[in-house]
Amino acid sequence: MRGQALLAVAAAAGALSACGSESPGGPDVTWVQVTERTACEALPSPFCVGVYGFTVTSDGRYTVGPADDGTRLEGSLTDEERIRISSDAAQLAASLGVDEMCDASGTVAGVGDSIDLTDSRNVVTRVYDLGLKTCYRGGRARATQLHSDLAALMARYYPRPFPP
């Protein structure tokens, strides 16, 4: 009887852990979109690439903005760009359970850069945050790779000035 009770407790614990009890990430979590936003205190907003946001969705679409006046620019990534960002974001989504880590290095006040990842549960996680210090979630190497690849896309697709 005691053995059966232990098995029942073990089965219940396994069932509870299998329910996805508020795990911040893992292999079953997929990404839906990533959004990068910047802050450039020394520049007028239309010339600060990323100030109004740059969003890439898992199907390869991107959106610049909306700007304060509601202006948006939408388009599609090339297949190569979509594959690259998908790989970066998927690796981060699978690693969101990794604790946030921060470096003492950052930037000056008024300058900032952040990336939010929205997953299939509609949970938004800040995976990169450059301010007075630099913080990463999902691992430094994965977060900086996504940041680097998004920066390349913004250089290509985010017009200056925006809005025109």
Secondary structure, DSSP 8 states (H G I E B T S, - for coil): -HHHHHHHHHHHHHHHHHTT-S-S--TT--EEEEEEEEEETTS-GGGSTTTT-EEEETTSEEEE---TT---EEEE--HHHHHHHHHHHHHHHTTTTS--EEES----TTEEEEEEEEETTS-EEEEEEESSSEEESS-HHHHHHHHHHHHHHHHHHS-SSS--
